[in-house]
Amino acid sequence: MQFKALLTTENQGNYDTKLVTRHIDDLPQGDLLIAVSYSCLNYKDALSTSGHPGITKNFPHTPGVDAVGVVKESCSDKFKVGDSVIVTGHDFGMHTDGGLSEYIRVPAAWAIPLPAGLSPLQTMQLGTAGLTAGLSLLKLEAMGAKPGDNVLVTGATGGVGCLSVALLGKCGYKAIASSGKAQYSDKLIALGASEVIDRKQLSEDSPKALLKPRWQHAIDCVGGDTLVNIFKTLAPGGSVAASGLVASANINATVYPFILRGINLLGIDSVGVSNDMRIAVWQRFANDWQLDLPQGFVTEIGLEQAYAYIQRFKQGDIFGRIVVKIAA
């Protein structure tokens, strides 16, 4: 059986990505053969198609770290033919072929059931970015965050940042969106932000160990000096859920905010997190977290358009979510 897939090839350090015809035997080993309904685009896909060694080392390779679809063949007692499933995280779309393909084959442990109340399209409007935002809010809630609290979101125009703003607004938090892209301020307000601030307020280094408390909690998608400044400006007992390193993977911080204000740093892992946690987040999105995203925030494209939009990710020219419709 033949099918269409996006494929990146490498030749002496040069990478080329195009839509090709593949055969079902080209897919990796796995328990489930899945006909993909939708995928979506993430910055990791831009890194993968550029040969970033931390994301993808072996080529040819099909990118796409998210997929939702229907099981066509199963060698697992966990799923049967006809089941609708979500595939995110693990090694999917990184060192193993991903979701920008009409068919995928994966281990059963990489799939979870699509919950009732959430459509395949809604699922890929969220994808790994939404999963990360949801995991962040779950951890903040576990540390005492409650509706009405001020919650800073850094990197607010990125995928995780945008959906964090929308989720916090949905749940009654006061989301303060930090961004260096002033042209998107109105869009962030439409998503649910109560305030938009310039990222320069948090990116500049200060010699002080502590600064005036400004927010009760934070979701950080940036890292580096921005994360250090969040430590300094969290209210006593506040927490920051950290999932990004776009500024830097390194932090040069003191322990003073931790021992004088009792703040908490919460790491967010959307790749290796347990399936129980994944299911918990997707169930929330199917119920009390179901988002009514503003018109124009989601762009639906076909598989043949996917690489053109991935190139726009490389240029930083994307706001909102790009959903790729795979099935006819």
C-alpha angles and dihedrals in degrees: 000000000000129000142170122260140162109249131191118203129188129216118177093326096319119115127208125185125192143148110267141171113252134182124238089242089064091070121099123256118277147135097252133053107199131190103218117229099180140357130178139212127256135174088254088067089058090051092046094053089048094055099250101177094214090060107031129008105164126065148234088053139168111220128211123109094200136054141158123194151122126289111244099173128018134189091174132086088217094072136028132202109284097031116135112228142179121222120195138140127007106088095317113139092359113076090348125061111273146207105289088095138086090239134028133182119207142159113272089241089067094060132075128186118268102246122236111259095037121090124213089249093051090049094057092043081068106029121151090331091059092043089054092048090049094048089050093053092045090055093045090050090051088055093052105272112154137181111283094038120125109247122186118214117196124198084027096171093058124090097264092039095051094049092044089056091048093046094047091049091049091052096048101258124137101244116201107198118208115200142151091212106084091178089073097052094104091049091052090051089050089052092055109277115144091200139009120211132184113260089228087078088069105027099064117093118242124194091216118103092213133026132190110294110252108167138025097222140000144204109211122199096165114057124188119073090347091063091046090053090050088057089054096048103041117114117247110288092014125143136213122205107210124200107144143071104178090130097038142324089224128081126194102199141147125228092238097101089050098049100032099040101021095232124170133224111208118193117216119207116182094170105057100022115131121266089239089063092045091052091048091055095045090048089054090050089051091052131018095001097051105139128220098206117201121258112273095023093102121053117193117206138169126252090255089062097047100096093049088057092045087058089054088055088055089055094047089243100134132099119173132009127316113206118193115211108213107168118068 
